Amino acid sequence: MSSSIVPAIQFTPVASIIVLFFTGASLLISNLYGVPASTSMTAVGAIVGLGLATGTLNQALMFVIVSAWIVSPLVCLTLGVVIGRYVYPYLDRYVAFTTFNLQFIQFDRSSTVPRPFINPNASPQDVVGSLLVVLIGCYMAFSAGASNAANAVAPLVGPGGSLTVNQGVLLAVGAFALGSFTIARRTLETVGDDITELPILASLIVSVIGGTVITALSSFGIPASLAVSTTSTIIGLGWGRASRISTLAELVTPTPDRPDVAVSTGALVTSRAEDAPAGPTIGDVARGEESAEKPDETPNIPDIGAEGPADIDQRSLFDPAAAKRIVTMWVLTPSLAIIGSYPVFAFLL
């Protein structure tokens, strides 16, 4: 980002400050509307304004970047649909997530040296699920850092900037760590309470798909949005899960007597069987709520087309109106960065 979209020499200290200002201002406007916009896309938008004003924009690279912004959400959406329709119910059957009154990892302090041990009420499925949460959480943080480090310091790095690449990375890491241990605590609580209907299993699938796509794009030097990728995956998972009530033939040729079921990611919060409770959601864990008692026997998974609307939990996460607002702001926010930065670079500098 600091040398490919526009030549690095263009990032003078003044230009870097202006790019960062319009990136932050555009994100602020988005946040005022309650939409977490893409930092990557907004930062690129401000840099594009600099490139257009100076006539140094790498148009071929921008075509590649914009193409990746279009293709990557479609890939995430498609993977989400396939997994939600054909794989998710079976994963939900065998991968368990349980909340306990006491911690999952406990310590025996009867001896001089405390010895850790796993909660005796935890099943092998609980152990596997807990390990997956930790490992995939670390992977998600890695993919986010690989993308967002460039967003934070790219305008300050390079021959025309104030920092070397290594200095920029250290600055970004320090800023991320400071934010993680301060403001991020409140943000985590807010997110945990807001996304109350998203099961932990679905969250892990979303993290793996979204993180993998962003990591792949970052390895090619393409800045992309983790928020867009994960949201596309969530929508795809919900649609795929809700579509299990119909066969492919019924989806292609709908009939008037077919029951209408609203497509939403609330379909992910579904019981493994009619008498089996659904697994805990992110909100349940954030509020410290205890899981419902798990059945002794592993229930059967209904075939595609055999599930009725009653088998799909109707709690909804995906509001079409909200989705339109989010997508609109995702497009509008980087556009605002371009519109704001271009006249400053073209007429004032």
BALOBA-1460 file (C-alpha; in Angstrom, 3 decimals):
// residues 349
<rec num="1" residu="m" x="0.000" y="0.000" z="0.000"/>
<rec num="2" residu="s" x="2.905" y="2.366" z="0.631"/>
<rec num="3" residu="s" x="4.583" y="1.978" z="-2.763"/>
<rec num="4" residu="s" x="2.404" y="0.082" z="-5.271"/>
<rec num="5" residu="i" x="-0.891" y="1.961" z="-5.601"/>
<rec num="6" residu="v" x="1.033" y="5.223" z="-5.954"/>
<rec num="7" residu="p" x="4.831" y="5.703" z="-5.963"/>
<rec num="8" residu="a" x="6.308" y="5.750" z="-2.466"/>
<rec num="9" residu="i" x="7.822" y="9.180" z="-3.094"/>
<rec num="10" residu="q" x="4.294" y="10.648" z="-3.064"/>
<rec num="11" residu="f" x="3.920" y="9.838" z="0.636"/>
<rec num="12" residu="t" x="5.438" y="12.990" z="2.046"/>
<rec num="13" residu="p" x="4.724" y="13.687" z="5.729"/>
<rec num="14" residu="v" x="1.937" y="16.099" z="4.767"/>
<rec num="15" residu="a" x="0.408" y="13.677" z="2.259"/>
<rec num="16" residu="s" x="0.565" y="10.860" z="4.806"/>
<rec num="17" residu="i" x="-1.268" y="12.944" z="7.379"/>
<rec num="18" residu="i" x="-3.967" y="13.878" z="4.858"/>
<rec num="19" residu="v" x="-4.449" y="10.236" z="3.816"/>
<rec num="20" residu="l" x="-4.754" y="9.143" z="7.444"/>
<rec num="21" residu="f" x="-7.112" y="12.034" z="8.210"/>
<rec num="22" residu="f" x="-9.596" y="11.229" z="5.451"/>
<rec num="23" residu="t" x="-9.376" y="7.531" z="6.243"/>
<rec num="24" residu="g" x="-10.284" y="8.228" z="9.860"/>
<rec num="25" residu="a" x="-12.933" y="10.821" z="8.985"/>
<rec num="26" residu="s" x="-14.702" y="8.475" z="6.568"/>
<rec num="27" residu="l" x="-14.638" y="5.659" z="9.120"/>
<rec num="28" residu="l" x="-16.023" y="8.045" z="11.738"/>
<rec num="29" residu="i" x="-18.993" y="8.866" z="9.514"/>
<rec num="30" residu="s" x="-19.618" y="5.164" z="9.001"/>
<rec num="31" residu="n" x="-19.437" y="4.490" z="12.737"/>
<rec num="32" residu="l" x="-21.909" y="7.293" z="13.424"/>
<rec num="33" residu="y" x="-24.391" y="5.314" z="11.325"/>
<rec num="34" residu="g" x="-23.589" y="2.190" z="13.316"/>
<rec num="35" residu="v" x="-21.829" y="0.381" z="10.455"/>
<rec num="36" residu="p" x="-18.296" y="-1.024" z="10.962"/>
<rec num="37" residu="a" x="-16.843" y="-0.147" z="7.563"/>
<rec num="38" residu="s" x="-13.719" y="-1.608" z="6.000"/>
<rec num="39" residu="t" x="-10.511" y="0.081" z="7.097"/>
<rec num="40" residu="s" x="-8.653" y="-1.511" z="4.174"/>
<rec num="41" residu="m" x="-11.063" y="-0.227" z="1.549"/>
<rec num="42" residu="t" x="-11.232" y="3.233" z="3.131"/>
<rec num="43" residu="a" x="-7.444" y="3.582" z="3.353"/>
<rec num="44" residu="v" x="-7.113" y="2.536" z="-0.280"/>
<rec num="45" residu="g" x="-9.780" y="5.099" z="-1.177"/>
<rec num="46" residu="a" x="-7.798" y="7.930" z="0.396"/>
<rec num="47" residu="i" x="-4.635" y="6.776" z="-1.380"/>
<rec num="48" residu="v" x="-6.541" y="6.631" z="-4.680"/>
<rec num="49" residu="g" x="-7.478" y="10.285" z="-4.163"/>
<rec num="50" residu="l" x="-3.764" y="11.070" z="-3.884"/>
<rec num="51" residu="g" x="-2.983" y="9.057" z="-7.012"/>
<rec num="52" residu="l" x="-5.732" y="10.685" z="-9.084"/>
<rec num="53" residu="a" x="-4.680" y="14.174" z="-8.050"/>
<rec num="54" residu="t" x="-1.013" y="13.595" z="-8.871"/>
<rec num="55" residu="g" x="-1.599" y="11.421" z="-11.937"/>
<rec num="56" residu="t" x="0.451" y="8.587" z="-10.448"/>
<rec num="57" residu="l" x="-2.285" y="6.033" z="-9.753"/>
<rec num="58" residu="n" x="-1.407" y="2.459" z="-10.739"/>
<rec num="59" residu="q" x="-4.615" y="1.702" z="-12.620"/>
<rec num="60" residu="a" x="-3.704" y="-1.910" z="-13.432"/>
<rec num="61" residu="l" x="-3.143" y="-2.692" z="-9.762"/>
<rec num="62" residu="m" x="-6.369" y="-0.939" z="-8.775"/>
<rec num="63" residu="f" x="-8.253" y="-3.122" z="-11.259"/>
<rec num="64" residu="v" x="-6.804" y="-6.191" z="-9.527"/>
<rec num="65" residu="i" x="-7.678" y="-4.849" z="-6.067"/>
<rec num="66" residu="v" x="-11.260" y="-3.928" z="-6.967"/>
<rec num="67" residu="s" x="-11.715" y="-7.301" z="-8.669"/>
<rec num="68" residu="a" x="-10.529" y="-9.008" z="-5.480"/>
<rec num="69" residu="w" x="-13.008" y="-6.925" z="-3.464"/>
<rec num="70" residu="i" x="-15.813" y="-8.261" z="-5.665"/>
<rec num="71" residu="v" x="-14.671" y="-11.873" z="-5.972"/>
<rec num="72" residu="s" x="-13.637" y="-12.549" z="-2.352"/>
<rec num="73" residu="p" x="-17.098" y="-11.908" z="-0.812"/>
<rec num="74" residu="l" x="-18.666" y="-14.090" z="-3.510"/>
<rec num="75" residu="v" x="-16.212" y="-16.886" z="-2.671"/>
<rec num="76" residu="c" x="-17.030" y="-16.557" z="1.032"/>
<rec num="77" residu="l" x="-20.762" y="-16.504" z="0.293"/>
<rec num="78" residu="t" x="-20.519" y="-19.621" z="-1.880"/>
<rec num="79" residu="l" x="-18.456" y="-21.537" z="0.673"/>
<rec num="80" residu="g" x="-20.911" y="-20.516" z="3.384"/>
<rec num="81" residu="v" x="-23.887" y="-21.764" z="1.368"/>
<rec num="82" residu="v" x="-22.263" y="-25.125" z="0.605"/>
<rec num="83" residu="i" x="-21.122" y="-25.702" z="4.192"/>
<rec num="84" residu="g" x="-24.407" y="-24.517" z="5.684"/>
<rec num="85" residu="r" x="-26.498" y="-26.759" z="3.435"/>
<rec num="86" residu="y" x="-24.398" y="-29.925" z="3.280"/>
<rec num="87" residu="v" x="-21.799" y="-29.924" z="6.100"/>
<rec num="88" residu="y" x="-22.894" y="-27.745" z="9.039"/>
<rec num="89" residu="p" x="-25.551" y="-30.105" z="10.502"/>
<rec num="90" residu="y" x="-23.001" y="-32.933" z="10.711"/>
<rec num="91" residu="l" x="-20.356" y="-30.721" z="12.307"/>
<rec num="92" residu="d" x="-22.968" y="-29.527" z="14.785"/>
<rec num="93" residu="r" x="-23.720" y="-33.152" z="15.573"/>
<rec num="94" residu="y" x="-20.182" y="-34.126" z="16.584"/>
<rec num="95" residu="v" x="-18.499" y="-30.902" z="17.739"/>
<rec num="96" residu="a" x="-19.831" y="-29.867" z="21.150"/>
<rec num="97" residu="f" x="-19.518" y="-26.577" z="22.995"/>
<rec num="98" residu="t" x="-20.531" y="-26.437" z="26.640"/>
<rec num="99" residu="t" x="-20.349" y="-23.752" z="29.301"/>
<rec num="100" residu="f" x="-19.537" y="-24.859" z="32.842"/>
<rec num="101" residu="n" x="-20.180" y="-23.420" z="36.290"/>
<rec num="102" residu="l" x="-16.439" y="-23.746" z="36.957"/>
<rec num="103" residu="q" x="-13.583" y="-23.038" z="34.553"/>
<rec num="104" residu="f" x="-12.753" y="-25.496" z="31.800"/>
<rec num="105" residu="i" x="-9.109" y="-25.584" z="32.978"/>
<rec num="106" residu="q" x="-8.773" y="-25.854" z="36.754"/>
<rec num="107" residu="f" x="-5.804" y="-26.105" z="39.129"/>
<rec num="108" residu="d" x="-5.158" y="-28.572" z="41.918"/>
<rec num="109" residu="r" x="-3.479" y="-26.509" z="44.641"/>
<rec num="110" residu="s" x="-3.179" y="-29.301" z="47.201"/>
<rec num="111" residu="s" x="0.553" y="-29.635" z="46.519"/>
<rec num="112" residu="t" x="3.346" y="-27.093" z="46.429"/>
<rec num="113" residu="v" x="3.200" y="-26.774" z="42.654"/>
<rec num="114" residu="p" x="-0.349" y="-26.251" z="41.278"/>
<rec num="115" residu="r" x="-1.284" y="-28.908" z="38.727"/>
<rec num="116" residu="p" x="-3.706" y="-28.033" z="35.912"/>
<rec num="117" residu="f" x="-6.495" y="-30.438" z="35.024"/>
<rec num="118" residu="i" x="-9.530" y="-30.387" z="32.757"/>
<rec num="119" residu="n" x="-12.997" y="-29.957" z="34.227"/>
<rec num="120" residu="p" x="-14.205" y="-33.504" z="35.049"/>
<rec num="121" residu="n" x="-17.599" y="-32.707" z="33.502"/>
<rec num="122" residu="a" x="-15.999" y="-32.028" z="30.104"/>
<rec num="123" residu="s" x="-16.468" y="-34.668" z="27.423"/>
<rec num="124" residu="p" x="-13.928" y="-35.403" z="24.657"/>
<rec num="125" residu="q" x="-16.137" y="-33.323" z="22.355"/>
<rec num="126" residu="d" x="-15.838" y="-30.390" z="24.761"/>
<rec num="127" residu="v" x="-12.042" y="-30.717" z="24.746"/>
<rec num="128" residu="v" x="-11.915" y="-30.726" z="20.946"/>
<rec num="129" residu="g" x="-14.294" y="-27.780" z="20.765"/>
<rec num="130" residu="s" x="-12.271" y="-25.751" z="23.276"/>
<rec num="131" residu="l" x="-9.014" y="-26.399" z="21.426"/>
<rec num="132" residu="l" x="-10.668" y="-25.334" z="18.179"/>
<rec num="133" residu="v" x="-11.838" y="-22.068" z="19.753"/>
<rec num="134" residu="v" x="-8.299" y="-21.194" z="20.890"/>
<rec num="135" residu="l" x="-6.520" y="-22.247" z="17.694"/>
<rec num="136" residu="i" x="-8.993" y="-20.626" z="15.306"/>
<rec num="137" residu="g" x="-9.087" y="-17.476" z="17.455"/>
<rec num="138" residu="c" x="-5.299" y="-17.189" z="17.101"/>
<rec num="139" residu="y" x="-5.562" y="-17.815" z="13.366"/>
<rec num="140" residu="m" x="-8.213" y="-15.115" z="13.000"/>
<rec num="141" residu="a" x="-6.017" y="-12.646" z="14.903"/>
<rec num="142" residu="f" x="-3.088" y="-13.534" z="12.636"/>
<rec num="143" residu="s" x="-5.088" y="-12.928" z="9.459"/>
<rec num="144" residu="a" x="-6.508" y="-9.669" z="10.804"/>
<rec num="145" residu="g" x="-3.044" y="-8.424" z="11.747"/>
<rec num="146" residu="a" x="-1.608" y="-9.388" z="8.361"/>
<rec num="147" residu="s" x="-4.159" y="-7.133" z="6.693"/>
<rec num="148" residu="n" x="-4.641" y="-4.317" z="9.184"/>
<rec num="149" residu="a" x="-0.968" y="-3.606" z="9.890"/>
<rec num="150" residu="a" x="-0.732" y="-2.091" z="6.414"/>
<rec num="151" residu="n" x="-3.878" y="-0.041" z="6.989"/>
<rec num="152" residu="a" x="-2.459" y="1.503" z="10.147"/>
<rec num="153" residu="v" x="0.994" y="2.601" z="9.005"/>
<rec num="154" residu="a" x="1.243" y="2.293" z="5.197"/>
<rec num="155" residu="p" x="1.183" y="6.071" z="4.563"/>
<rec num="156" residu="l" x="4.081" y="6.494" z="7.017"/>
<rec num="157" residu="v" x="6.317" y="3.818" z="5.464"/>
<rec num="158" residu="g" x="8.591" y="4.078" z="2.446"/>
<rec num="159" residu="p" x="11.138" y="6.470" z="0.942"/>
<rec num="160" residu="g" x="8.728" y="9.371" z="1.177"/>
<rec num="161" residu="g" x="7.445" y="8.447" z="4.617"/>
<rec num="162" residu="s" x="8.804" y="8.849" z="8.098"/>
<rec num="163" residu="l" x="9.318" y="5.169" z="9.008"/>
<rec num="164" residu="t" x="11.038" y="2.092" z="7.651"/>
<rec num="165" residu="v" x="9.042" y="-1.100" z="7.110"/>
<rec num="166" residu="n" x="10.344" y="-2.671" z="10.327"/>
<rec num="167" residu="q" x="9.619" y="0.484" z="12.311"/>
<rec num="168" residu="g" x="6.118" y="0.612" z="10.861"/>
<rec num="169" residu="v" x="5.443" y="-3.009" z="11.805"/>
<rec num="170" residu="l" x="6.656" y="-2.413" z="15.372"/>
<rec num="171" residu="l" x="4.496" y="0.713" z="15.638"/>
<rec num="172" residu="a" x="1.432" y="-1.171" z="14.375"/>
<rec num="173" residu="v" x="2.048" y="-4.100" z="16.735"/>
<rec num="174" residu="g" x="2.442" y="-1.769" z="19.699"/>
<rec num="175" residu="a" x="-0.712" y="0.146" z="18.810"/>
<rec num="176" residu="f" x="-2.681" y="-3.085" z="18.346"/>
<rec num="177" residu="a" x="-1.473" y="-4.389" z="21.716"/>
<rec num="178" residu="l" x="-2.360" y="-1.129" z="23.471"/>
<rec num="179" residu="g" x="-5.835" y="-1.103" z="21.957"/>
<rec num="180" residu="s" x="-6.376" y="-4.783" z="22.743"/>
<rec num="181" residu="f" x="-5.713" y="-4.333" z="26.457"/>
<rec num="182" residu="t" x="-7.659" y="-1.054" z="26.797"/>
<rec num="183" residu="i" x="-10.578" y="-0.055" z="24.589"/>
<rec num="184" residu="a" x="-10.961" y="-3.504" z="23.012"/>
<rec num="185" residu="r" x="-12.241" y="-4.920" z="26.312"/>
<rec num="186" residu="r" x="-15.386" y="-2.812" z="26.027"/>
<rec num="187" residu="t" x="-15.650" y="-3.583" z="22.319"/>
<rec num="188" residu="l" x="-15.468" y="-7.325" z="22.988"/>
<rec num="189" residu="e" x="-18.274" y="-7.065" z="25.535"/>
<rec num="190" residu="t" x="-20.425" y="-5.099" z="23.100"/>
<rec num="191" residu="v" x="-19.847" y="-7.541" z="20.249"/>
<rec num="192" residu="g" x="-20.480" y="-10.510" z="22.517"/>
<rec num="193" residu="d" x="-23.817" y="-9.097" z="23.637"/>
<rec num="194" residu="d" x="-24.886" y="-7.992" z="20.148"/>
<rec num="195" residu="i" x="-24.155" y="-11.221" z="18.271"/>
<rec num="196" residu="t" x="-26.229" y="-13.267" z="20.695"/>
<rec num="197" residu="e" x="-27.733" y="-15.671" z="18.181"/>
<rec num="198" residu="l" x="-24.568" y="-16.781" z="16.371"/>
<rec num="199" residu="p" x="-23.507" y="-20.255" z="17.559"/>
<rec num="200" residu="i" x="-19.869" y="-20.821" z="18.448"/>
<rec num="201" residu="l" x="-19.517" y="-23.477" z="15.740"/>
<rec num="202" residu="a" x="-20.797" y="-21.052" z="13.102"/>
<rec num="203" residu="s" x="-18.408" y="-18.395" z="14.414"/>
<rec num="204" residu="l" x="-15.458" y="-20.752" z="13.991"/>
<rec num="205" residu="i" x="-16.475" y="-21.603" z="10.431"/>
<rec num="206" residu="v" x="-16.836" y="-17.910" z="9.645"/>
<rec num="207" residu="s" x="-13.414" y="-17.199" z="11.159"/>
<rec num="208" residu="v" x="-11.698" y="-19.965" z="9.181"/>
<rec num="209" residu="i" x="-13.218" y="-18.971" z="5.839"/>
<rec num="210" residu="g" x="-12.890" y="-15.214" z="6.298"/>
<rec num="211" residu="g" x="-9.402" y="-15.479" z="7.789"/>
<rec num="212" residu="t" x="-8.160" y="-17.791" z="5.034"/>
<rec num="213" residu="v" x="-9.426" y="-15.511" z="2.267"/>
<rec num="214" residu="i" x="-7.847" y="-12.428" z="3.869"/>
<rec num="215" residu="t" x="-4.558" y="-14.244" z="4.546"/>
<rec num="216" residu="a" x="-4.401" y="-15.377" z="0.917"/>
<rec num="217" residu="l" x="-5.066" y="-11.861" z="-0.372"/>
<rec num="218" residu="s" x="-2.534" y="-10.373" z="2.065"/>
<rec num="219" residu="s" x="0.114" y="-12.810" z="0.817"/>
<rec num="220" residu="f" x="-0.431" y="-11.351" z="-2.666"/>
<rec num="221" residu="g" x="-0.220" y="-7.807" z="-1.320"/>
<rec num="222" residu="i" x="-3.910" y="-7.061" z="-1.861"/>
<rec num="223" residu="p" x="-5.618" y="-5.104" z="0.950"/>
<rec num="224" residu="a" x="-9.073" y="-6.530" z="1.607"/>
<rec num="225" residu="s" x="-11.794" y="-6.310" z="4.223"/>
<rec num="226" residu="l" x="-12.085" y="-8.966" z="6.916"/>
<rec num="227" residu="a" x="-15.512" y="-7.578" z="7.876"/>
<rec num="228" residu="v" x="-16.868" y="-7.994" z="4.342"/>
<rec num="229" residu="s" x="-15.546" y="-11.551" z="4.068"/>
<rec num="230" residu="t" x="-16.900" y="-12.694" z="7.423"/>
<rec num="231" residu="t" x="-20.298" y="-11.063" z="6.893"/>
<rec num="232" residu="s" x="-20.620" y="-12.708" z="3.477"/>
<rec num="233" residu="t" x="-19.820" y="-16.062" z="5.066"/>
<rec num="234" residu="i" x="-22.437" y="-15.545" z="7.783"/>
<rec num="235" residu="i" x="-25.109" y="-14.764" z="5.198"/>
<rec num="236" residu="g" x="-24.108" y="-17.793" z="3.140"/>
<rec num="237" residu="l" x="-24.161" y="-20.119" z="6.152"/>
<rec num="238" residu="g" x="-27.604" y="-18.942" z="7.178"/>
<rec num="239" residu="w" x="-29.036" y="-19.275" z="3.689"/>
<rec num="240" residu="g" x="-27.523" y="-22.715" z="3.228"/>
<rec num="241" residu="r" x="-28.854" y="-23.966" z="6.565"/>
<rec num="242" residu="a" x="-32.338" y="-22.565" z="5.984"/>
<rec num="243" residu="s" x="-32.459" y="-24.022" z="2.466"/>
<rec num="244" residu="r" x="-32.181" y="-27.589" z="3.806"/>
<rec num="245" residu="i" x="-35.982" y="-27.723" z="4.030"/>
<rec num="246" residu="s" x="-36.066" y="-27.926" z="0.220"/>
<rec num="247" residu="t" x="-34.347" y="-30.048" z="-2.377"/>
<rec num="248" residu="l" x="-32.504" y="-28.422" z="-5.264"/>
<rec num="249" residu="a" x="-35.431" y="-29.193" z="-7.558"/>
<rec num="250" residu="e" x="-37.839" y="-27.458" z="-5.172"/>
<rec num="251" residu="l" x="-35.546" y="-24.436" z="-4.908"/>
<rec num="252" residu="v" x="-35.401" y="-24.112" z="-8.693"/>
<rec num="253" residu="t" x="-39.137" y="-24.703" z="-9.204"/>
<rec num="254" residu="p" x="-40.987" y="-23.314" z="-6.186"/>
<rec num="255" residu="t" x="-44.596" y="-24.356" z="-5.715"/>
<rec num="256" residu="p" x="-47.396" y="-22.291" z="-4.149"/>
<rec num="257" residu="d" x="-48.042" y="-24.891" z="-1.442"/>
<rec num="258" residu="r" x="-44.461" y="-24.879" z="-0.264"/>
<rec num="259" residu="p" x="-44.136" y="-23.281" z="3.206"/>
<rec num="260" residu="d" x="-42.367" y="-19.974" z="3.180"/>
<rec num="261" residu="v" x="-39.397" y="-19.732" z="5.507"/>
<rec num="262" residu="a" x="-37.511" y="-16.495" z="5.874"/>
<rec num="263" residu="v" x="-33.848" y="-16.934" z="4.984"/>
<rec num="264" residu="s" x="-31.723" y="-15.748" z="7.878"/>
<rec num="265" residu="t" x="-28.632" y="-16.656" z="9.794"/>
<rec num="266" residu="g" x="-30.955" y="-17.429" z="12.676"/>
<rec num="267" residu="a" x="-31.311" y="-20.789" z="10.968"/>
<rec num="268" residu="l" x="-27.837" y="-21.561" z="12.269"/>
<rec num="269" residu="v" x="-29.195" y="-21.653" z="15.813"/>
<rec num="270" residu="t" x="-30.940" y="-24.951" z="15.386"/>
<rec num="271" residu="s" x="-31.364" y="-27.951" z="17.600"/>
<rec num="272" residu="r" x="-29.543" y="-31.131" z="16.623"/>
<rec num="273" residu="a" x="-32.890" y="-32.893" z="16.923"/>
<rec num="274" residu="e" x="-36.404" y="-31.993" z="17.965"/>
<rec num="275" residu="d" x="-35.661" y="-32.880" z="21.609"/>
<rec num="276" residu="a" x="-32.010" y="-31.816" z="21.642"/>
<rec num="277" residu="p" x="-31.021" y="-28.288" z="22.705"/>
<rec num="278" residu="a" x="-28.987" y="-26.071" z="20.459"/>
<rec num="279" residu="g" x="-25.396" y="-25.330" z="21.414"/>
<rec num="280" residu="p" x="-24.434" y="-22.110" z="23.198"/>
<rec num="281" residu="t" x="-24.142" y="-18.913" z="21.217"/>
<rec num="282" residu="i" x="-21.496" y="-16.213" z="21.544"/>
<rec num="283" residu="g" x="-23.926" y="-14.117" z="23.577"/>
<rec num="284" residu="d" x="-24.601" y="-17.005" z="25.968"/>
<rec num="285" residu="v" x="-20.882" y="-17.307" z="26.699"/>
<rec num="286" residu="a" x="-20.451" y="-13.536" z="27.057"/>
<rec num="287" residu="r" x="-23.285" y="-13.408" z="29.603"/>
<rec num="288" residu="g" x="-22.009" y="-16.486" z="31.437"/>
<rec num="289" residu="e" x="-25.196" y="-18.456" z="30.862"/>
<rec num="290" residu="e" x="-25.079" y="-22.194" z="31.459"/>
<rec num="291" residu="s" x="-25.646" y="-24.551" z="28.532"/>
<rec num="292" residu="a" x="-28.744" y="-26.670" z="28.304"/>
<rec num="293" residu="e" x="-28.309" y="-30.320" z="29.207"/>
<rec num="294" residu="k" x="-26.971" y="-32.337" z="26.290"/>
<rec num="295" residu="p" x="-28.754" y="-35.525" z="25.173"/>
<rec num="296" residu="d" x="-27.134" y="-38.877" z="25.957"/>
<rec num="297" residu="e" x="-27.558" y="-40.184" z="22.416"/>
<rec num="298" residu="t" x="-26.292" y="-38.570" z="19.240"/>
<rec num="299" residu="p" x="-29.411" y="-37.573" z="17.272"/>
<rec num="300" residu="n" x="-29.947" y="-38.287" z="13.610"/>
<rec num="301" residu="i" x="-29.679" y="-35.549" z="10.985"/>
<rec num="302" residu="p" x="-32.787" y="-35.171" z="8.776"/>
<rec num="303" residu="d" x="-32.180" y="-35.502" z="5.061"/>
<rec num="304" residu="i" x="-32.303" y="-32.446" z="2.833"/>
<rec num="305" residu="g" x="-35.942" y="-31.757" z="2.037"/>
<rec num="306" residu="a" x="-37.135" y="-33.726" z="5.070"/>
<rec num="307" residu="e" x="-36.777" y="-30.865" z="7.537"/>
<rec num="308" residu="g" x="-39.822" y="-28.709" z="8.033"/>
<rec num="309" residu="p" x="-40.034" y="-25.073" z="9.099"/>
<rec num="310" residu="a" x="-40.480" y="-26.251" z="12.691"/>
<rec num="311" residu="d" x="-36.989" y="-27.773" z="12.605"/>
<rec num="312" residu="i" x="-35.432" y="-24.412" z="11.769"/>
<rec num="313" residu="d" x="-35.082" y="-21.969" z="14.640"/>
<rec num="314" residu="q" x="-36.802" y="-18.773" z="13.549"/>
<rec num="315" residu="r" x="-34.595" y="-16.387" z="15.554"/>
<rec num="316" residu="s" x="-33.221" y="-14.016" z="12.984"/>
<rec num="317" residu="l" x="-29.801" y="-12.386" z="12.712"/>
<rec num="318" residu="f" x="-29.882" y="-11.261" z="9.095"/>
<rec num="319" residu="d" x="-32.115" y="-8.273" z="8.571"/>
<rec num="320" residu="p" x="-32.348" y="-7.471" z="4.818"/>
<rec num="321" residu="a" x="-32.786" y="-3.763" z="5.550"/>
<rec num="322" residu="a" x="-29.710" y="-3.751" z="7.768"/>
<rec num="323" residu="a" x="-27.774" y="-5.697" z="5.134"/>
<rec num="324" residu="k" x="-28.605" y="-3.062" z="2.518"/>
<rec num="325" residu="r" x="-27.461" y="-0.323" z="4.889"/>
<rec num="326" residu="i" x="-24.198" y="-2.147" z="5.596"/>
<rec num="327" residu="v" x="-23.410" y="-2.813" z="1.935"/>
<rec num="328" residu="t" x="-24.269" y="0.783" z="1.056"/>
<rec num="329" residu="m" x="-21.868" y="2.104" z="3.687"/>
<rec num="330" residu="w" x="-19.167" y="-0.322" z="2.566"/>
<rec num="331" residu="v" x="-19.341" y="1.275" z="-0.885"/>
<rec num="332" residu="l" x="-19.919" y="4.821" z="0.332"/>
<rec num="333" residu="t" x="-17.123" y="4.983" z="2.929"/>
<rec num="334" residu="p" x="-14.140" y="4.503" z="0.556"/>
<rec num="335" residu="s" x="-15.936" y="6.745" z="-1.940"/>
<rec num="336" residu="l" x="-16.067" y="9.483" z="0.697"/>
<rec num="337" residu="a" x="-12.334" y="9.038" z="1.290"/>
<rec num="338" residu="i" x="-11.668" y="9.531" z="-2.430"/>
<rec num="339" residu="i" x="-14.026" y="12.509" z="-2.723"/>
<rec num="340" residu="g" x="-12.527" y="14.153" z="0.356"/>
<rec num="341" residu="s" x="-8.837" y="13.596" z="-0.352"/>
<rec num="342" residu="y" x="-8.807" y="14.312" z="-4.091"/>
<rec num="343" residu="p" x="-9.636" y="18.062" z="-3.996"/>
<rec num="344" residu="v" x="-7.161" y="18.612" z="-1.155"/>
<rec num="345" residu="f" x="-4.305" y="17.030" z="-3.101"/>
<rec num="346" residu="a" x="-5.410" y="18.545" z="-6.430"/>
<rec num="347" residu="f" x="-6.084" y="22.153" z="-5.423"/>
<rec num="348" residu="l" x="-4.509" y="22.817" z="-2.020"/>
<rec num="349" residu="l" x="-1.149" y="21.036" z="-2.302"/>
